[in-house]
Amino acid sequence: MIDLNTHYAESARRFLQTAIVIDDQAMMGSVETIVPVRLEVPTGSLFNSEPEPEPQAAIAIAVEDRAAASSATLNAKLLSQAFLDQSMICGLYRPDMGEDRVNRASGAADAADIVVVDWHLETGNSRPAKEIILRILKNDIDAKGRLRLIAIYTSQAGREAIATDLLAELEQDETLRGRFARSGSDIGNISTRIIVLNKRTTPEAADRDEVNEERLPERLIFEFAKLSEGVVPSFALSSVAAVRQGAHHV
């Protein structure tokens, strides 16, 4: 007999098609890091019997291949391949300072079932991520609602503190006030879930839930499935999935 949680996850897997990852530290593969290395350069002559002076030290430059040059780095290649293994298309947005991050990110999110966003899109600053999340939520309300999973994927420990901070921001917005509730590190309502997960580079701490890039899509499918728990919602999601998959044949 199939486990109900497995059934819910399979229904979600059939429904989900797209995801968008928003992270200024996303890298396509490994990163080359410049590392200074001291080399000993000998002096003197092979044909001179006089004692050689002490060797002089010279500085050379070596290139070290590292998967993560920064503790916040995201391996976008591994993540996109993991989404493909789940039959999902994953878009990547790596915002730069000075550009219209909110409009670009929220516009991309309109076409995505799952949104993954770094908590610090600027060093030590969660404001850009908050603005993006608020805009996405308000766009969903304007569109009369939709099933939505937003995952804050961060190297910052303290998941419950992050969720508390974000909910306080939601409560300050007239449109969003009173629409969401927090349970631990999760925020949500009947159609939306916001969760906090940690990158593999998160420092050791009590309140952390580390998920590496290869396992993240599978975890997100499981988390999305919680939006459709129950026999009727699960079958409804499966029905919508069948319509989505057959739309191109119409």
GROMACS elastic network, one bead per residue, 0.5 to 0.9 nm:
[ bonds ]
;  ai    aj funct       b0    kb
    2     5     6  0.85945   500
    2     6     6  0.68949   500
    2     7     6  0.67938   500
    3     6     6  0.51918   500
    3     7     6  0.62980   500
    3     8     6  0.87998   500
    4     8     6  0.61714   500
    4     9     6  0.85607   500
    4   229     6  0.86313   500
    4   230     6  0.85689   500
    4   231     6  0.86460   500
    5     8     6  0.50638   500
    5     9     6  0.61525   500
    5    10     6  0.86022   500
    5   222     6  0.83687   500
    5   225     6  0.81203   500
    5   226     6  0.86397   500
    5   229     6  0.79519   500
    6     9     6  0.50501   500
    6    10     6  0.61397   500
    6    11     6  0.86289   500
    6   222     6  0.86172   500
    7    10     6  0.51360   500
    7    11     6  0.62497   500
    7    12     6  0.86693   500
    7   234     6  0.80534   500
    8    11     6  0.51473   500
    8    12     6  0.62771   500
    8    13     6  0.86248   500
    8   222     6  0.81155   500
    8   225     6  0.55054   500
    8   226     6  0.75999   500
    8   228     6  0.69214   500
    8   229     6  0.63138   500
    8   230     6  0.80059   500
    8   231     6  0.84486   500
    8   234     6  0.59710   500
    8   235     6  0.88609   500
    9    12     6  0.50265   500
    9    13     6  0.60425   500
    9    14     6  0.87019   500
    9   221     6  0.63808   500
    9   222     6  0.54316   500
    9   223     6  0.83934   500
    9   224     6  0.79086   500
    9   225     6  0.51679   500
    9   226     6  0.82572   500
   10    14     6  0.62724   500
   10    15     6  0.86295   500
   10   221     6  0.85587   500
   10   222     6  0.88177   500
   10   225     6  0.82447   500
   10   238     6  0.87805   500
   11    14     6  0.53088   500
   11    15     6  0.63517   500
   11    16     6  0.88025   500
   11   225     6  0.74669   500
   11   228     6  0.86092   500
   11   234     6  0.63184   500
   11   235     6  0.75486   500
   11   237     6  0.64104   500
   11   238     6  0.52748   500
   11   241     6  0.79445   500
   12    15     6  0.50321   500
   12    16     6  0.60127   500
   12   221     6  0.63094   500
   12   222     6  0.77554   500
   12   224     6  0.66761   500
   12   225     6  0.52726   500
   12   226     6  0.89897   500
   12   228     6  0.79191   500
   12   234     6  0.80424   500
   12   237     6  0.70913   500
   12   238     6  0.75462   500
   12   241     6  0.84019   500
   13    16     6  0.54391   500
   13    17     6  0.81975   500
   13    86     6  0.75634   500
   13    87     6  0.84564   500
   13    88     6  0.88635   500
   13   218     6  0.89492   500
   13   221     6  0.62174   500
   13   222     6  0.85592   500
   13   224     6  0.89770   500
   13   225     6  0.82626   500
   14    17     6  0.79214   500
   14    87     6  0.88955   500
   14   237     6  0.86150   500
   14   238     6  0.69107   500
   14   241     6  0.58562   500
   14   242     6  0.79655   500
   14   245     6  0.87088   500
   15   237     6  0.66605   500
   15   238     6  0.65833   500
   15   239     6  0.87465   500
   15   240     6  0.70462   500
   15   242     6  0.77896   500
   15   244     6  0.76922   500
   15   245     6  0.84749   500
   16    19     6  0.84377   500
   16    87     6  0.85957   500
   16    88     6  0.69235   500
   16   112     6  0.89237   500
   16   113     6  0.62895   500
   16   114     6  0.81282   500
   16   221     6  0.78679   500
   16   224     6  0.88980   500
   16   241     6  0.77599   500
   17    87     6  0.71443   500
   17    89     6  0.62597   500
   17    90     6  0.86712   500
   17   112     6  0.77653   500
   17   113     6  0.68236   500
   17   114     6  0.88591   500
   18    83     6  0.87781   500
   18    88     6  0.54174   500
   18    90     6  0.57884   500
   18    91     6  0.77702   500
   18   111     6  0.74519   500
   18   113     6  0.54687   500
   18   114     6  0.67021   500
   18   115     6  0.89974   500
   19    83     6  0.83086   500
   19    88     6  0.72971   500
   19    89     6  0.63530   500
   19    91     6  0.62130   500
   19    92     6  0.86713   500
   19   109     6  0.79559   500
   19   111     6  0.83259   500
   19   113     6  0.57033   500
   19   115     6  0.57706   500
   19   116     6  0.75156   500
   20    89     6  0.85536   500
   20    90     6  0.55946   500
   20    92     6  0.58027   500
   20    93     6  0.72990   500
   20   105     6  0.84955   500
   20   108     6  0.70378   500
   20   109     6  0.65186   500
   20   111     6  0.86872   500
   20   112     6  0.61068   500
   20   113     6  0.81941   500
   20   114     6  0.65019   500
   20   115     6  0.50910   500
   20   116     6  0.61685   500
   20   117     6  0.83299   500
   21    26     6  0.87710   500
   21    76     6  0.86109   500
   21    90     6  0.71889   500
   21    91     6  0.61604   500
   21    93     6  0.60821   500
   21    94     6  0.82178   500
   21   114     6  0.85818   500
   21   115     6  0.61205   500
   21   117     6  0.59115   500
   21   118     6  0.83513   500
   22    26     6  0.82115   500
   22    91     6  0.86738   500
   22    92     6  0.62193   500
   22    94     6  0.59170   500
   22    95     6  0.73272   500
   22   105     6  0.71896   500
   22   115     6  0.77073   500
   22   116     6  0.60577   500
   22   118     6  0.64013   500
   22   121     6  0.83191   500
   22   129     6  0.89013   500
   23    26     6  0.54772   500
   23    73     6  0.86551   500
   23    74     6  0.75567   500
   23    92     6  0.78545   500
   23    93     6  0.65501   500
   23    94     6  0.52011   500
   23    95     6  0.69386   500
   23   116     6  0.81697   500
   23   117     6  0.59938   500
   23   118     6  0.52200   500
   23   119     6  0.85673   500
   23   120     6  0.83809   500
   23   121     6  0.63199   500
   23   153     6  0.88777   500
   24    27     6  0.87926   500
   24    73     6  0.84492   500
   24    74     6  0.87683   500
   24    93     6  0.77608   500
   24    95     6  0.54076   500
   24    96     6  0.68608   500
   24   118     6  0.77540   500
   24   120     6  0.84523   500
   24   121     6  0.55917   500
   24   122     6  0.75988   500
   25    70     6  0.80820   500
   25    72     6  0.64292   500
   25    74     6  0.58748   500
   25    75     6  0.86349   500
   25    94     6  0.71676   500
   25   118     6  0.86055   500
   25   121     6  0.79842   500
   26    72     6  0.87039   500
   26    73     6  0.58906   500
   26    75     6  0.60056   500
   26    76     6  0.55345   500
   26    77     6  0.89027   500
   26    92     6  0.81749   500
   26    93     6  0.84530   500
   26    94     6  0.64800   500
   27    30     6  0.71711   500
   27    31     6  0.73998   500
   27    67     6  0.89887   500
   27    68     6  0.86044   500
   27    73     6  0.68722   500
   27    74     6  0.59400   500
   27    75     6  0.52194   500
   27    76     6  0.54359   500
   27    77     6  0.73633   500
   28    31     6  0.83731   500
   28    74     6  0.84850   500
   28    75     6  0.60331   500
   28    76     6  0.51494   500
   28    78     6  0.81274   500
   29    67     6  0.68807   500
   29    68     6  0.89864   500
   29    74     6  0.89731   500
   29    75     6  0.57658   500
   29    76     6  0.68807   500
   29    77     6  0.56292   500
   29    78     6  0.74202   500
   30    65     6  0.65363   500
   30    66     6  0.56233   500
   30    68     6  0.67449   500
   30    69     6  0.83862   500
   30    75     6  0.75104   500
   31    64     6  0.84014   500
   31    65     6  0.59907   500
   31    66     6  0.53607   500
   31    67     6  0.57541   500
   31    68     6  0.64313   500
   31    69     6  0.61667   500
   32    63     6  0.62755   500
   32    64     6  0.57689   500
   32    66     6  0.61667   500
   32    67     6  0.83784   500
   32    69     6  0.77078   500
   33    62     6  0.85414   500
   33    63     6  0.58145   500
   33    64     6  0.51818   500
   33    65     6  0.62569   500
   33    66     6  0.67490   500
   33    69     6  0.66384   500
   34    61     6  0.68595   500
   34    62     6  0.61449   500
   34    64     6  0.63085   500
   34    65     6  0.88724   500
   35    60     6  0.88431   500
   35    61     6  0.61380   500
   35    62     6  0.53707   500
   35    63     6  0.60140   500
   35    64     6  0.65267   500
   36    59     6  0.67757   500
   36    60     6  0.60740   500
   36    62     6  0.60999   500
   36    63     6  0.85270   500
   37    58     6  0.86241   500
   37    59     6  0.60341   500
   37    60     6  0.53544   500
   37    61     6  0.59044   500
   37    62     6  0.63909   500
   38    57     6  0.65785   500
   38    58     6  0.58851   500
   38    60     6  0.60985   500
   38    61     6  0.84713   500
   39    56     6  0.87823   500
   39    57     6  0.59848   500
   39    58     6  0.53484   500
   39    59     6  0.60950   500
   39    60     6  0.64931   500
   40    55     6  0.64029   500
   40    56     6  0.62570   500
   40    58     6  0.62415   500
   40    59     6  0.86873   500
   41    55     6  0.59439   500
   41    56     6  0.56823   500
   41    57     6  0.60656   500
   41    58     6  0.64961   500
   42    52     6  0.86985   500
   42    53     6  0.86991   500
   42    54     6  0.79980   500
   42    56     6  0.67294   500
   42    57     6  0.87015   500
   43    52     6  0.69277   500
   43    53     6  0.70274   500
   43    54     6  0.79263   500
   43    55     6  0.60913   500
   43    56     6  0.75527   500
   44    47     6  0.87698   500
   44    48     6  0.73687   500
   44    50     6  0.87667   500
   44    51     6  0.84657   500
   44    52     6  0.55884   500
   44    53     6  0.72429   500
   45    48     6  0.52921   500
   45    49     6  0.83672   500
   45    50     6  0.89929   500
   45    52     6  0.80107   500
   46    49     6  0.79120   500
   48    51     6  0.80719   500
   48    52     6  0.85179   500
   49    52     6  0.84405   500
   52    55     6  0.81218   500
   53    56     6  0.86076   500
   65    68     6  0.89327   500
   65    69     6  0.89324   500
   66    69     6  0.61705   500
   67    73     6  0.84764   500
   67    75     6  0.75448   500
   68    71     6  0.66417   500
   68    72     6  0.79285   500
   68    73     6  0.55920   500
   68    74     6  0.75862   500
   68    75     6  0.77886   500
   68   201     6  0.85997   500
   69    72     6  0.84778   500
   69    73     6  0.68015   500
   70    73     6  0.52134   500
   70    74     6  0.89343   500
   70   201     6  0.87286   500
   71    74     6  0.88396   500
   71   155     6  0.69543   500
   71   199     6  0.88512   500
   71   200     6  0.87694   500
   71   201     6  0.53903   500
   71   202     6  0.72787   500
   71   203     6  0.88208   500
   72   118     6  0.87989   500
   72   120     6  0.88508   500
   72   154     6  0.71902   500
   72   155     6  0.55247   500
   72   156     6  0.85156   500
   72   199     6  0.75641   500
   72   201     6  0.67342   500
   72   202     6  0.79523   500
   73   155     6  0.86450   500
   73   199     6  0.86532   500
   73   201     6  0.81439   500
   74    77     6  0.88496   500
   74    78     6  0.89138   500
   74    79     6  0.82939   500
   74   199     6  0.78374   500
   74   213     6  0.77303   500
   75    78     6  0.56543   500
   75    79     6  0.64064   500
   75    80     6  0.88142   500
   75   213     6  0.69307   500
   76    80     6  0.59479   500
   76    81     6  0.84483   500
   76    92     6  0.77051   500
   76   213     6  0.79508   500
   77    80     6  0.52760   500
   77    81     6  0.61675   500
   77    82     6  0.85544   500
   78    81     6  0.52439   500
   78    82     6  0.61584   500
   78    83     6  0.87787   500
   78   213     6  0.61169   500
   78   214     6  0.60798   500
   79    82     6  0.50497   500
   79    83     6  0.63390   500
   79    84     6  0.87364   500
   79    90     6  0.83638   500
   79   212     6  0.86806   500
   79   214     6  0.58193   500
   79   215     6  0.83437   500
   79   216     6  0.74301   500
   79   217     6  0.77013   500
   80    83     6  0.51071   500
   80    84     6  0.63023   500
   80    85     6  0.87290   500
   80    88     6  0.88282   500
   80    89     6  0.76544   500
   80    90     6  0.57286   500
   80    91     6  0.78991   500
   80    92     6  0.84990   500
   80   213     6  0.86541   500
   80   214     6  0.87956   500
   80   217     6  0.89932   500
   81    85     6  0.62789   500
   81    86     6  0.88436   500
   81    90     6  0.86970   500
   81   214     6  0.79370   500
   82    85     6  0.50531   500
   82    86     6  0.66967   500
   82    87     6  0.89835   500
   82    88     6  0.87693   500
   82   213     6  0.74104   500
   82   214     6  0.53311   500
   82   215     6  0.72248   500
   82   216     6  0.77668   500
   82   217     6  0.64166   500
   82   218     6  0.82838   500
   83    86     6  0.51186   500
   83    87     6  0.65104   500
   83    88     6  0.51826   500
   83    89     6  0.64306   500
   83    90     6  0.63170   500
   83   214     6  0.84287   500
   83   216     6  0.84038   500
   83   217     6  0.55945   500
   83   218     6  0.81649   500
   84    88     6  0.51281   500
   84    89     6  0.61356   500
   84    90     6  0.76147   500
   85    88     6  0.73917   500
   85   217     6  0.88871   500
   86    89     6  0.87915   500
   86   217     6  0.72505   500
   86   218     6  0.74014   500
   88   217     6  0.88250   500
   90   112     6  0.86789   500
   91   108     6  0.84472   500
   91   112     6  0.87165   500
   93   104     6  0.85274   500
   93   105     6  0.72875   500
   93   108     6  0.86705   500
   94   121     6  0.89456   500
   95    98     6  0.88686   500
   95    99     6  0.72542   500
   95   100     6  0.85065   500
   95   101     6  0.61232   500
   95   104     6  0.88439   500
   95   105     6  0.85548   500
   95   121     6  0.76658   500
   96    99     6  0.60845   500
   96   100     6  0.88340   500
   96   101     6  0.77348   500
   96   121     6  0.86315   500
   96   122     6  0.88393   500
   97   100     6  0.85635   500
   97   101     6  0.81655   500
   97   121     6  0.88310   500
   97   122     6  0.77856   500
   98   101     6  0.81130   500
   99   102     6  0.87845   500
   99   104     6  0.88849   500
  100   103     6  0.58697   500
  100   104     6  0.63359   500
  100   105     6  0.85934   500
  101   104     6  0.52775   500
  101   105     6  0.58333   500
  101   106     6  0.82972   500
  101   128     6  0.77110   500
  101   132     6  0.75873   500
  102   105     6  0.53232   500
  102   106     6  0.59214   500
  102   107     6  0.82539   500
  102   128     6  0.74985   500
  102   129     6  0.85094   500
  102   131     6  0.65875   500
  102   133     6  0.86438   500
  102   135     6  0.71946   500
  102   136     6  0.88460   500
  103   106     6  0.52923   500
  103   107     6  0.58080   500
  103   108     6  0.84833   500
  103   132     6  0.79410   500
  103   135     6  0.82032   500
  104   107     6  0.51751   500
  104   108     6  0.62407   500
  104   109     6  0.86095   500
  105   108     6  0.52382   500
  105   109     6  0.61600   500
  105   110     6  0.88679   500
  105   132     6  0.66273   500
  105   136     6  0.83470   500
  106   110     6  0.63914   500
  106   132     6  0.63132   500
  106   133     6  0.79096   500
  106   135     6  0.63457   500
  106   136     6  0.52499   500
  106   139     6  0.79288   500
  107   110     6  0.53585   500
  107   111     6  0.75633   500
  107   136     6  0.82738   500
  108   111     6  0.58089   500
  108   112     6  0.67856   500
  109   113     6  0.76015   500
  109   114     6  0.77817   500
  109   115     6  0.64748   500
  109   136     6  0.69014   500
  110   113     6  0.81763   500
  110   136     6  0.76664   500
  110   139     6  0.79312   500
  110   140     6  0.79986   500
  112   115     6  0.67351   500
  112   148     6  0.86863   500
  113   147     6  0.74842   500
  113   148     6  0.60987   500
  113   149     6  0.69655   500
  113   150     6  0.88985   500
  114   148     6  0.63775   500
  114   149     6  0.50851   500
  114   150     6  0.59631   500
  114   151     6  0.76929   500
  114   220     6  0.79655   500
  114   224     6  0.82507   500
  115   148     6  0.80636   500
  115   149     6  0.64098   500
  115   151     6  0.61604   500
  115   152     6  0.84211   500
  116   149     6  0.85336   500
  116   150     6  0.59176   500
  116   152     6  0.59265   500
  116   153     6  0.63534   500
  117   120     6  0.87553   500
  117   121     6  0.83448   500
  117   129     6  0.69177   500
  117   132     6  0.87922   500
  117   133     6  0.85096   500
  117   150     6  0.75688   500
  117   151     6  0.63230   500
  117   152     6  0.50566   500
  117   153     6  0.58665   500
  117   154     6  0.79899   500
  118   121     6  0.60175   500
  118   126     6  0.86375   500
  118   129     6  0.69011   500
  118   151     6  0.85057   500
  118   152     6  0.56741   500
  118   153     6  0.51072   500
  118   154     6  0.52771   500
  118   155     6  0.83804   500
  119   122     6  0.86861   500
  119   124     6  0.89438   500
  119   125     6  0.79033   500
  119   126     6  0.54495   500
  119   127     6  0.85194   500
  119   128     6  0.83364   500
  119   129     6  0.56852   500
  119   130     6  0.79598   500
  119   152     6  0.60133   500
  119   153     6  0.67691   500
  119   154     6  0.56170   500
  119   155     6  0.83161   500
  119   156     6  0.78422   500
  119   162     6  0.84887   500
  120   123     6  0.59627   500
  120   124     6  0.58992   500
  120   125     6  0.52305   500
  120   127     6  0.78721   500
  120   128     6  0.76316   500
  120   129     6  0.67517   500
  120   154     6  0.75087   500
  120   155     6  0.88581   500
  120   156     6  0.85455   500
  121   124     6  0.82541   500
  121   125     6  0.68360   500
  121   126     6  0.67579   500
  121   127     6  0.82724   500
  121   128     6  0.63127   500
  121   129     6  0.63887   500
  122   125     6  0.51972   500
  122   126     6  0.72208   500
  122   127     6  0.84794   500
  122   128     6  0.75463   500
  122   129     6  0.89813   500
  123   126     6  0.84439   500
  125   128     6  0.73107   500
  125   129     6  0.84630   500
  126   129     6  0.54840   500
  126   130     6  0.62969   500
  126   131     6  0.88145   500
  127   130     6  0.51343   500
  127   131     6  0.62111   500
  127   132     6  0.87121   500
  128   131     6  0.51632   500
  128   132     6  0.62635   500
  128   133     6  0.87151   500
  129   132     6  0.51448   500
  129   133     6  0.61936   500
  129   134     6  0.86090   500
  129   152     6  0.87472   500
  130   133     6  0.51608   500
  130   134     6  0.60880   500
  130   135     6  0.85668   500
  130   166     6  0.68654   500
  130   169     6  0.75850   500
  130   170     6  0.88422   500
  131   134     6  0.52046   500
  131   135     6  0.61832   500
  131   136     6  0.86684   500
  132   135     6  0.52214   500
  132   136     6  0.62359   500
  132   137     6  0.87250   500
  133   136     6  0.51502   500
  133   137     6  0.62353   500
  133   138     6  0.86634   500
  133   150     6  0.80095   500
  134   137     6  0.51961   500
  134   138     6  0.61854   500
  134   139     6  0.85636   500
  134   169     6  0.84432   500
  134   170     6  0.70334   500
  134   173     6  0.84655   500
  134   176     6  0.81216   500
  135   138     6  0.51516   500
  135   139     6  0.60364   500
  135   140     6  0.85706   500
  136   139     6  0.51133   500
  136   140     6  0.62401   500
  136   141     6  0.87706   500
  137   140     6  0.51237   500
  137   141     6  0.64051   500
  137   142     6  0.87961   500
  137   145     6  0.89249   500
  137   148     6  0.88131   500
  137   176     6  0.78478   500
  137   192     6  0.86147   500
  138   141     6  0.50243   500
  138   142     6  0.62415   500
  138   143     6  0.86066   500
  138   175     6  0.70820   500
  138   176     6  0.71875   500
  139   142     6  0.50255   500
  139   143     6  0.62012   500
  139   144     6  0.88039   500
  139   145     6  0.85591   500
  140   144     6  0.64704   500
  140   145     6  0.50353   500
  140   146     6  0.63014   500
  140   147     6  0.89556   500
  140   148     6  0.84832   500
  141   144     6  0.51037   500
  141   145     6  0.50186   500
  141   146     6  0.80901   500
  141   175     6  0.86742   500
  141   176     6  0.88817   500
  142   145     6  0.72465   500
  143   146     6  0.76659   500
  145   148     6  0.87585   500
  145   191     6  0.73501   500
  145   192     6  0.88507   500
  146   191     6  0.62710   500
  146   192     6  0.76449   500
  147   190     6  0.85385   500
  147   192     6  0.58085   500
  147   193     6  0.85055   500
  147   224     6  0.85457   500
  147   227     6  0.74057   500
  148   191     6  0.63972   500
  148   193     6  0.64108   500
  148   194     6  0.83850   500
  148   224     6  0.77811   500
  148   227     6  0.84944   500
  149   191     6  0.86389   500
  149   192     6  0.58892   500
  149   194     6  0.59598   500
  149   195     6  0.78185   500
  149   220     6  0.80574   500
  149   223     6  0.78159   500
  149   224     6  0.59944   500
  149   227     6  0.85903   500
  150   192     6  0.79087   500
  150   193     6  0.62738   500
  150   195     6  0.64250   500
  150   196     6  0.86482   500
  151   193     6  0.82612   500
  151   194     6  0.57544   500
  151   196     6  0.57705   500
  151   197     6  0.68553   500
  151   220     6  0.78590   500
  152   194     6  0.73907   500
  152   195     6  0.61337   500
  152   197     6  0.60986   500
  152   198     6  0.81278   500
  153   156     6  0.88061   500
  153   195     6  0.85701   500
  153   196     6  0.61879   500
  153   198     6  0.55224   500
  153   199     6  0.62680   500
  153   211     6  0.89446   500
  154   157     6  0.78895   500
  154   196     6  0.76192   500
  154   197     6  0.64722   500
  154   199     6  0.54917   500
  154   201     6  0.88989   500
  154   202     6  0.75532   500
  155   197     6  0.86026   500
  155   198     6  0.55274   500
  155   199     6  0.50730   500
  155   200     6  0.74307   500
  155   201     6  0.59494   500
  155   203     6  0.73739   500
  155   210     6  0.88955   500
  156   159     6  0.78183   500
  156   162     6  0.86975   500
  156   198     6  0.70539   500
  156   199     6  0.82979   500
  156   202     6  0.60610   500
  156   203     6  0.76024   500
  156   208     6  0.85078   500
  157   161     6  0.87569   500
  157   162     6  0.86356   500
  157   198     6  0.72166   500
  157   202     6  0.63347   500
  157   203     6  0.67473   500
  157   204     6  0.77887   500
  157   205     6  0.62772   500
  157   206     6  0.81299   500
  157   207     6  0.63342   500
  157   208     6  0.56074   500
  157   209     6  0.86806   500
  158   161     6  0.53577   500
  158   162     6  0.64270   500
  158   163     6  0.89031   500
  158   185     6  0.88411   500
  158   205     6  0.75681   500
  158   206     6  0.77575   500
  158   207     6  0.50347   500
  158   208     6  0.62943   500
  159   162     6  0.51543   500
  159   163     6  0.63235   500
  159   164     6  0.86631   500
  159   184     6  0.83077   500
  159   185     6  0.54806   500
  159   186     6  0.87536   500
  159   195     6  0.86963   500
  159   196     6  0.57867   500
  159   197     6  0.73056   500
  159   198     6  0.81243   500
  159   207     6  0.59297   500
  159   208     6  0.62033   500
  159   209     6  0.79994   500
  160   163     6  0.50617   500
  160   164     6  0.60829   500
  160   165     6  0.85417   500
  160   183     6  0.87883   500
  160   184     6  0.56848   500
  160   186     6  0.78221   500
  160   196     6  0.80902   500
  160   207     6  0.72813   500
  161   164     6  0.50451   500
  161   165     6  0.61267   500
  161   166     6  0.86330   500
  161   185     6  0.75969   500
  162   165     6  0.51035   500
  162   166     6  0.62123   500
  162   167     6  0.86569   500
  162   185     6  0.74691   500
  162   196     6  0.76518   500
  163   166     6  0.50978   500
  163   167     6  0.60854   500
  163   168     6  0.85621   500
  163   182     6  0.73760   500
  163   183     6  0.89366   500
  163   184     6  0.77506   500
  163   185     6  0.52486   500
  163   186     6  0.65634   500
  163   187     6  0.68270   500
  163   194     6  0.83886   500
  163   195     6  0.78535   500
  163   196     6  0.72381   500
  164   167     6  0.52351   500
  164   168     6  0.62429   500
  164   169     6  0.87398   500
  164   182     6  0.75210   500
  164   184     6  0.85934   500
  164   185     6  0.76400   500
  164   187     6  0.87994   500
  165   168     6  0.52800   500
  165   169     6  0.65129   500
  165   170     6  0.89708   500
  166   169     6  0.50251   500
  166   170     6  0.63611   500
  166   171     6  0.87529   500
  166   187     6  0.87232   500
  167   171     6  0.61694   500
  167   172     6  0.87211   500
  167   180     6  0.76428   500
  167   181     6  0.77034   500
  167   182     6  0.72257   500
  167   187     6  0.73049   500
  168   171     6  0.51294   500
  168   172     6  0.65115   500
  169   172     6  0.52953   500
  169   173     6  0.69391   500
  170   173     6  0.54199   500
  170   174     6  0.84397   500
  170   175     6  0.86177   500
  170   176     6  0.56901   500
  170   177     6  0.59965   500
  170   178     6  0.83877   500
  170   179     6  0.86334   500
  170   180     6  0.79833   500
  171   174     6  0.74483   500
  171   175     6  0.88499   500
  171   176     6  0.64168   500
  171   178     6  0.65480   500
  171   179     6  0.84606   500
  171   180     6  0.84411   500
  172   175     6  0.89445   500
  172   176     6  0.78914   500
  172   177     6  0.64637   500
  173   176     6  0.54026   500
  173   177     6  0.56667   500
  174   177     6  0.54474   500
  174   178     6  0.89215   500
  175   178     6  0.87487   500
  175   179     6  0.85039   500
  176   179     6  0.56336   500
  176   180     6  0.75689   500
  177   180     6  0.74785   500
  178   181     6  0.76947   500
  179   188     6  0.82829   500
  179   189     6  0.69693   500
  180   187     6  0.64340   500
  180   188     6  0.52185   500
  180   189     6  0.54368   500
  180   192     6  0.86584   500
  181   186     6  0.83617   500
  181   187     6  0.55869   500
  181   188     6  0.56893   500
  181   189     6  0.67119   500
  182   185     6  0.70208   500
  182   186     6  0.56473   500
  182   188     6  0.66351   500
  183   186     6  0.52564   500
  183   187     6  0.63428   500
  183   188     6  0.83484   500
  184   187     6  0.80800   500
  185   194     6  0.85847   500
  185   195     6  0.64626   500
  185   196     6  0.62675   500
  186   193     6  0.70632   500
  186   194     6  0.57860   500
  186   196     6  0.68873   500
  187   192     6  0.82004   500
  187   193     6  0.58359   500
  187   195     6  0.65251   500
  188   191     6  0.75733   500
  188   192     6  0.52333   500
  188   194     6  0.59398   500
  188   195     6  0.85338   500
  189   192     6  0.53698   500
  189   193     6  0.66577   500
  189   227     6  0.88920   500
  190   193     6  0.82157   500
  190   227     6  0.69837   500
  191   227     6  0.63662   500
  191   228     6  0.87099   500
  192   224     6  0.89592   500
  192   227     6  0.72736   500
  193   223     6  0.82882   500
  193   224     6  0.76681   500
  193   226     6  0.86676   500
  193   227     6  0.74504   500
  195   223     6  0.83631   500
  196   208     6  0.88510   500
  196   209     6  0.80301   500
  197   208     6  0.73281   500
  197   209     6  0.55124   500
  197   210     6  0.62905   500
  197   211     6  0.68318   500
  198   201     6  0.79243   500
  198   202     6  0.61861   500
  198   208     6  0.62299   500
  198   209     6  0.53789   500
  198   211     6  0.60793   500
  198   212     6  0.81877   500
  199   202     6  0.56234   500
  199   209     6  0.83206   500
  199   210     6  0.55988   500
  199   211     6  0.59329   500
  199   212     6  0.60515   500
  199   213     6  0.77555   500
  200   203     6  0.86596   500
  200   210     6  0.56480   500
  200   211     6  0.61686   500
  200   212     6  0.52337   500
  200   213     6  0.79959   500
  201   210     6  0.83674   500
  201   212     6  0.88594   500
  202   205     6  0.82355   500
  202   208     6  0.78297   500
  202   210     6  0.73039   500
  203   208     6  0.87221   500
  204   207     6  0.88398   500
  204   208     6  0.77655   500
  205   208     6  0.61249   500
  211   214     6  0.82049   500
  211   215     6  0.62715   500
  211   216     6  0.58820   500
  211   219     6  0.80151   500
  212   215     6  0.55876   500
  212   216     6  0.60780   500
  213   216     6  0.51872   500
  213   217     6  0.78003   500
  214   217     6  0.73225   500
  214   218     6  0.84047   500
  215   218     6  0.56101   500
  215   219     6  0.63584   500
  215   220     6  0.88247   500
  216   219     6  0.50854   500
  216   220     6  0.61147   500
  216   221     6  0.87028   500
  217   220     6  0.50121   500
  217   221     6  0.62368   500
  217   222     6  0.86951   500
  218   221     6  0.52172   500
  218   222     6  0.64412   500
  218   223     6  0.87970   500
  219   222     6  0.51009   500
  219   223     6  0.62546   500
  219   224     6  0.86509   500
  220   224     6  0.59894   500
  220   225     6  0.84685   500
  221   224     6  0.50694   500
  221   225     6  0.61618   500
  222   225     6  0.51832   500
  222   226     6  0.69955   500
  223   226     6  0.55238   500
  223   227     6  0.77356   500
  224   227     6  0.56884   500
  224   228     6  0.77202   500
  225   228     6  0.54415   500
  225   229     6  0.65365   500
  225   234     6  0.83085   500
  226   229     6  0.52290   500
  226   230     6  0.89942   500
  227   233     6  0.83917   500
  227   234     6  0.89378   500
  228   231     6  0.83309   500
  228   232     6  0.83672   500
  228   234     6  0.51961   500
  228   235     6  0.87337   500
  228   236     6  0.84782   500
  228   237     6  0.71100   500
  229   232     6  0.83617   500
  229   233     6  0.63856   500
  229   234     6  0.61691   500
  230   233     6  0.56080   500
  230   234     6  0.59858   500
  230   235     6  0.86305   500
  231   234     6  0.52119   500
  231   235     6  0.62056   500
  231   236     6  0.85753   500
  232   235     6  0.52832   500
  232   236     6  0.61000   500
  232   237     6  0.86348   500
  233   237     6  0.61309   500
  233   238     6  0.86387   500
  234   237     6  0.51241   500
  234   238     6  0.63067   500
  234   239     6  0.87014   500
  235   239     6  0.61550   500
  235   240     6  0.86687   500
  236   239     6  0.50541   500
  236   240     6  0.63052   500
  236   241     6  0.85873   500
  237   240     6  0.51289   500
  237   241     6  0.61112   500
  237   242     6  0.86729   500
  238   242     6  0.62691   500
  238   243     6  0.87664   500
  239   242     6  0.51210   500
  239   243     6  0.64298   500
  239   244     6  0.87674   500
  240   243     6  0.50446   500
  240   244     6  0.62053   500
  240   245     6  0.86339   500
  241   244     6  0.50647   500
  241   245     6  0.61524   500
  241   246     6  0.85523   500
  242   245     6  0.51675   500
  242   246     6  0.61100   500
  242   247     6  0.85188   500
  243   246     6  0.51386   500
  243   247     6  0.59170   500
  244   247     6  0.52540   500
  244   248     6  0.80774   500
  245   248     6  0.71252   500
  245   249     6  0.85154   500
  246   249     6  0.54785   500
  246   250     6  0.71062   500
  247   250     6  0.55459   500
